[in-house]
């Protein structure tokens, strides 16, 4: 996929790209106070929600075009770039008319190919950078599909935003990071810039710093972080916004690692990993051969493939063992479910 840089003039390519500002543009005073503090912290791109899709009706859904004069003031008085979210063709038209510099497509919109295509059609013939958030569900193909639709509209300055994935099984995160999904996206589209949204992943301001560091450790290209001059009084998503002063501390304390230097010791360790992966593959193949024998036995004795009680016992036992060995329960559950799914597939082939 042919792509061009999303960096705008004056943005340092040697530092992570930082986009920051309030979840929602609420008042002119709030916008300008936050923007001035971010400008002082050397942030070049100001973000603000103009249209806010909410889960339930009745909440604050943004001020729409009323907020654009404030964003233009940010551009004119502070020389900052401005970025907003769009969800349909009308939003695109209004954003372009009001000289927005960057647009992004939200997670709910990314999940709907019809909406993404509508936006792509509205963007045709323009050259604005477009950032595409992951869909709410962990589907890398759906994410890539949205990127391809924008690309086919002639847009070449495209980036991806990782904001985590919705889950009914909530833990410490608002949206589970599932880092393997953006890693797979990067594997398939290595030239695509990856930006992390720790505000939406964490859902709590105290999680923004560690998630930001994790993103840097994974060689992400930038961060989009929600900041507000008075976060506790924010009209939307108050708990996940930080002050510009806290943001500056987070950015100052980020460790940017050298990701492209390979030492001799690291090469040796990677060789060990390669050997262990080969061992794992051989063990898995052996396990599948045993599963095939079990399938044959079940067929001969007219038994159903799925033995739910047995599967439940395996999950509990192996997860407990994994935790004792220093591995997370979620990781082991994912591995065991994948192995079980393949075992079922092998047995179904025999049953047929």
C-alpha positions as CSV (number, residue, x, y, z in Angstrom):
1,X,0.0,0.0,0.0
2,X,1.5,3.3,-1.1
3,X,1.5,5.8,1.8
4,X,2.9,9.2,2.5
5,X,3.9,10.8,5.8
6,X,1.2,12.1,8.1
7,X,3.6,14.6,9.6
8,X,2.7,18.2,9.0
9,X,5.3,21.0,8.6
10,X,7.1,21.9,11.9
11,X,6.5,18.4,13.5
12,X,9.7,16.8,14.6
13,X,10.0,13.4,13.0
14,X,12.6,12.3,15.6
15,X,10.0,12.5,18.4
16,X,6.8,10.6,18.9
17,X,3.8,12.5,17.3
18,X,1.6,13.9,20.1
19,X,-2.0,15.0,19.6
20,X,-3.8,16.3,22.6
21,X,-6.8,18.3,23.8
22,X,-10.1,17.9,25.5
23,X,-12.5,15.0,24.8
24,X,-15.1,17.7,23.8
25,X,-15.0,21.3,22.9
26,X,-17.3,22.8,25.6
27,X,-16.8,26.5,25.7
28,X,-14.5,29.0,24.0
29,X,-12.7,29.7,27.3
30,X,-12.2,26.0,28.0
31,X,-10.8,25.4,24.5
32,X,-8.4,28.4,24.6
33,X,-7.2,27.8,28.2
34,X,-6.4,24.2,27.4
35,X,-4.8,25.0,24.0
36,X,-2.6,27.8,25.5
37,X,-1.3,25.4,28.2
38,X,-0.6,22.7,25.6
39,X,1.2,25.2,23.4
40,X,3.4,26.0,26.3
41,X,4.1,22.3,26.7
42,X,5.2,22.3,23.0
43,X,2.3,20.2,21.7
44,X,1.7,21.0,18.1
45,X,-1.6,19.3,17.3
46,X,-4.8,20.2,19.2
47,X,-7.7,17.7,19.2
48,X,-11.2,18.4,20.4
49,X,-14.5,16.5,20.0
50,X,-17.0,18.6,18.0
51,X,-19.4,15.7,17.4
52,X,-19.5,13.2,20.2
53,X,-21.3,9.8,19.5
54,X,-22.6,8.6,22.9
55,X,-23.7,5.2,23.9
56,X,-27.0,6.4,25.2
57,X,-29.2,9.4,24.2
58,X,-29.4,12.3,26.5
59,X,-25.7,12.8,27.1
60,X,-23.6,15.7,25.8
61,X,-23.1,15.0,22.1
62,X,-20.9,17.9,21.1
63,X,-21.7,21.4,19.9
64,X,-21.1,20.7,16.2
65,X,-20.2,23.6,13.9
66,X,-20.6,26.1,16.8
67,X,-17.1,25.0,18.1
68,X,-15.2,25.5,14.8
69,X,-14.6,29.3,15.3
70,X,-12.8,28.4,18.6
71,X,-10.6,25.8,16.8
72,X,-9.8,28.4,14.1
73,X,-8.8,30.8,16.9
74,X,-6.4,28.1,18.2
75,X,-4.9,27.9,14.8
76,X,-4.6,31.7,14.3
77,X,-3.4,32.8,17.8
78,X,-1.2,29.8,18.7
79,X,-0.2,28.4,15.3
80,X,-1.3,24.9,16.3
81,X,-2.8,22.3,14.0
82,X,-6.4,21.1,14.9
83,X,-7.9,17.6,14.6
84,X,-11.5,16.4,14.9
85,X,-13.4,13.2,14.6
86,X,-15.9,12.7,11.8
87,X,-18.6,10.1,11.5
88,X,-20.3,10.8,8.1
89,X,-20.0,12.8,4.9
90,X,-21.6,15.9,6.3
91,X,-19.0,16.0,9.1
92,X,-16.2,15.7,6.5
93,X,-17.6,18.6,4.5
94,X,-18.0,20.9,7.5
95,X,-14.5,20.0,8.8
96,X,-12.9,20.7,5.5
97,X,-14.8,24.0,5.1
98,X,-13.6,25.1,8.6
99,X,-9.9,24.4,7.7
100,X,-9.4,21.4,10.0
101,X,-5.9,19.9,9.5
102,X,-6.4,16.3,10.5
103,X,-9.5,14.1,10.8
104,X,-9.9,10.8,12.5
105,X,-12.6,8.1,12.2
106,X,-13.9,6.8,15.5
107,X,-14.2,3.1,16.6
108,X,-17.9,2.9,16.1
109,X,-17.7,4.3,12.6
110,X,-14.8,2.0,11.6
111,X,-17.0,-1.0,12.5
112,X,-19.5,0.1,9.8
113,X,-18.2,-0.3,6.2
114,X,-21.1,1.7,4.9
115,X,-20.2,4.7,7.0
116,X,-16.5,4.4,6.2
117,X,-17.3,4.3,2.5
118,X,-19.5,7.4,2.8
119,X,-16.5,9.2,4.4
120,X,-14.1,7.9,1.8
121,X,-16.4,9.2,-1.0
122,X,-16.6,12.7,0.7
123,X,-12.7,12.8,1.0
124,X,-12.0,12.0,-2.6
125,X,-9.9,14.7,-4.2
126,X,-8.5,16.0,-0.9
127,X,-5.1,15.5,0.7
128,X,-5.9,15.8,4.4
129,X,-4.3,13.3,6.8
130,X,-6.8,10.7,8.0
131,X,-6.4,8.6,11.2
132,X,-8.5,5.5,11.6
133,X,-9.3,4.1,15.0
134,X,-9.6,0.3,15.4
135,X,-13.2,-1.0,15.4
136,X,-14.8,-1.7,18.8
137,X,-14.4,-5.4,18.3
138,X,-10.9,-7.1,17.9
139,X,-11.1,-7.6,14.1
140,X,-7.9,-6.7,12.3
141,X,-9.5,-7.4,8.9
142,X,-12.3,-4.9,9.6
143,X,-9.7,-2.4,10.6
144,X,-7.6,-3.0,7.4
145,X,-10.8,-2.8,5.3
146,X,-11.5,0.7,6.6
147,X,-8.0,1.7,5.8
148,X,-8.2,0.3,2.3
149,X,-11.5,2.2,1.7
150,X,-9.9,5.5,2.6
151,X,-6.8,4.6,0.5
152,X,-8.9,3.8,-2.5
153,X,-10.4,7.3,-2.3
154,X,-6.9,8.6,-3.2
155,X,-5.9,9.5,0.4
156,X,-2.2,8.6,1.0
157,X,-1.6,10.3,4.3
158,X,-3.2,7.6,6.5
159,X,-2.5,6.5,10.1
160,X,-4.1,4.1,12.5
161,X,-5.1,4.8,16.1
162,X,-5.2,1.9,18.6
163,X,-7.8,2.7,21.3
164,X,-8.4,-0.8,22.6
165,X,-11.4,-3.1,22.3
166,X,-14.7,-3.4,24.0
167,X,-15.3,-6.4,26.2
168,X,-18.2,-7.5,28.5
169,X,-15.5,-8.9,30.8
170,X,-14.1,-5.6,32.1
171,X,-11.0,-5.5,34.2
172,X,-8.7,-2.6,34.9
173,X,-9.1,-1.2,31.4
174,X,-12.0,0.6,29.9
175,X,-11.0,-1.1,26.6
176,X,-8.7,-4.1,26.5
177,X,-5.4,-3.2,24.8
178,X,-5.0,-6.6,23.1
179,X,-1.6,-5.4,21.8
180,X,-1.4,-8.4,19.4
181,X,-4.1,-6.8,17.2
182,X,-2.1,-3.6,16.3
183,X,1.0,-5.7,16.1
184,X,-0.7,-7.8,13.5
185,X,-1.9,-4.7,11.7
186,X,1.7,-3.5,11.6
187,X,2.9,-6.8,10.3
188,X,0.5,-6.6,7.4
189,X,0.9,-2.8,6.8
190,X,4.5,-2.1,8.0
191,X,4.5,1.5,6.5
192,X,1.3,2.5,8.3
193,X,2.0,4.9,11.3
194,X,0.6,3.6,14.6
195,X,-0.7,6.0,17.2
196,X,-1.9,4.9,20.7
197,X,-4.9,6.3,22.5
198,X,-4.1,5.5,26.2
199,X,-7.1,7.7,27.3
200,X,-9.6,5.3,25.8
201,X,-7.7,2.2,26.6
202,X,-7.3,3.0,30.3
203,X,-10.4,5.0,31.0
204,X,-8.6,6.3,34.1
205,X,-6.1,9.1,34.1
206,X,-3.7,7.2,36.3
207,X,-3.3,4.5,33.6
208,X,-2.3,7.0,30.9
209,X,1.4,7.1,31.7
210,X,2.0,3.4,31.9
211,X,0.0,2.7,28.7
212,X,1.9,5.4,26.9
213,X,5.2,3.9,27.9
214,X,4.0,0.4,26.8
215,X,3.1,2.0,23.4
216,X,6.6,3.5,23.1
217,X,8.1,0.1,24.0
218,X,6.2,-1.4,21.2
219,X,7.6,1.2,18.8
220,X,4.4,3.1,18.2
221,X,4.8,6.4,16.3
222,X,2.7,8.6,18.5
223,X,0.1,9.3,21.2
224,X,-3.3,10.9,21.2
225,X,-4.1,11.9,24.8
226,X,-7.2,13.7,26.2
227,X,-6.3,16.8,28.2
228,X,-8.6,19.4,29.8
229,X,-7.9,22.5,31.8
230,X,-10.2,21.2,34.5
231,X,-10.7,17.5,34.0
232,X,-13.0,16.8,36.9
233,X,-15.5,19.3,35.5
234,X,-15.3,17.9,31.9
235,X,-18.7,17.4,30.2
236,X,-17.6,14.0,28.8
237,X,-15.2,11.3,29.9
238,X,-13.9,13.3,32.9
239,X,-12.1,10.3,34.5
240,X,-9.7,9.7,31.5
241,X,-8.5,13.3,31.0
242,X,-5.4,14.9,32.5
243,X,-4.3,18.5,32.8
244,X,-1.8,19.9,30.3
245,X,0.7,20.1,33.1
246,X,0.3,16.3,33.9
247,X,0.6,15.6,30.2
248,X,3.9,17.4,30.1
249,X,5.2,15.3,32.9
250,X,4.1,12.1,31.2
251,X,5.8,13.1,28.0
252,X,9.0,14.2,29.7
253,X,9.3,10.9,31.5
254,X,8.7,8.7,28.4
255,X,11.6,6.4,27.6
256,X,12.1,6.2,23.9
257,X,14.1,3.0,23.2
258,X,16.4,2.2,20.3
259,X,14.3,-0.3,18.5
260,X,16.5,-1.0,15.5
261,X,19.8,-2.0,17.1
262,X,20.4,-5.7,17.3
263,X,23.2,-6.8,19.6
264,X,25.1,-10.1,19.4
265,X,23.5,-11.3,22.7
266,X,20.0,-10.5,21.4
267,X,20.6,-12.4,18.3
268,X,21.6,-15.5,20.3
269,X,18.5,-15.2,22.4
270,X,16.3,-14.9,19.3
271,X,17.9,-18.1,18.1
272,X,16.8,-19.8,21.3
273,X,13.2,-18.5,20.7
274,X,13.3,-19.9,17.1
275,X,14.4,-23.3,18.5
276,X,11.7,-23.3,21.2
277,X,9.0,-22.3,18.6
278,X,10.0,-25.3,16.6
279,X,9.7,-27.5,19.7
280,X,6.2,-26.0,20.3
281,X,5.1,-26.8,16.8
282,X,6.3,-30.4,17.0
283,X,4.4,-30.8,20.4
284,X,1.3,-29.2,19.0
285,X,1.4,-31.5,15.9
286,X,1.8,-34.5,18.3
287,X,-1.2,-33.3,20.3
288,X,-3.3,-33.0,17.2
289,X,-2.4,-36.6,16.2
290,X,-3.7,-37.7,19.6
291,X,-6.9,-35.6,19.1
292,X,-7.4,-37.4,15.8
293,X,-7.2,-40.8,17.6
294,X,-9.7,-39.5,20.1
295,X,-12.0,-38.5,17.2
296,X,-11.7,-42.0,15.7
297,X,-12.6,-43.5,19.1
298,X,-15.6,-41.2,19.5
299,X,-16.8,-42.0,16.0
300,X,-16.5,-45.8,16.5
301,X,-18.4,-45.5,19.8
302,X,-21.0,-43.0,18.6
303,X,-19.9,-40.3,21.1
304,X,-20.4,-36.5,20.6
305,X,-17.2,-34.5,19.9
306,X,-17.7,-31.9,22.6
307,X,-17.2,-33.0,26.1
308,X,-17.9,-29.8,28.0
309,X,-17.1,-31.0,31.5
310,X,-13.7,-32.4,30.4
311,X,-12.9,-29.1,28.6
312,X,-13.9,-27.0,31.6
313,X,-11.6,-29.2,33.8
314,X,-8.7,-28.7,31.4
315,X,-9.1,-25.0,31.3
316,X,-9.2,-24.6,35.1
317,X,-6.3,-27.0,35.7
318,X,-4.0,-25.6,33.0
319,X,-4.7,-22.0,33.8
320,X,-3.9,-22.6,37.5
321,X,-0.6,-24.3,36.4
322,X,0.2,-21.4,34.1
323,X,-0.3,-18.8,36.8
324,X,2.1,-20.7,39.1
325,X,4.7,-20.6,36.3
326,X,4.4,-16.8,35.9
327,X,2.0,-16.6,33.0
328,X,-1.2,-14.7,32.9
329,X,-4.5,-16.5,33.1
330,X,-5.9,-14.5,30.1
331,X,-2.9,-15.6,28.0
332,X,-3.2,-19.3,28.9
333,X,-7.0,-19.2,28.3
334,X,-6.5,-17.7,24.8
335,X,-3.9,-20.4,24.0
336,X,-6.0,-23.3,25.3
337,X,-9.1,-22.1,23.5
338,X,-7.2,-21.9,20.2
339,X,-5.8,-25.4,20.7
340,X,-9.2,-26.8,21.7
341,X,-10.8,-25.2,18.6
342,X,-8.2,-26.8,16.3
343,X,-8.7,-30.2,18.1
344,X,-12.4,-29.9,17.5
345,X,-11.8,-29.1,13.8
346,X,-9.5,-32.2,13.5
347,X,-12.1,-34.4,15.1
348,X,-15.0,-33.1,12.9
349,X,-13.0,-34.0,9.8
350,X,-12.8,-37.6,11.1
351,X,-16.5,-37.6,12.0
352,X,-17.4,-36.6,8.5
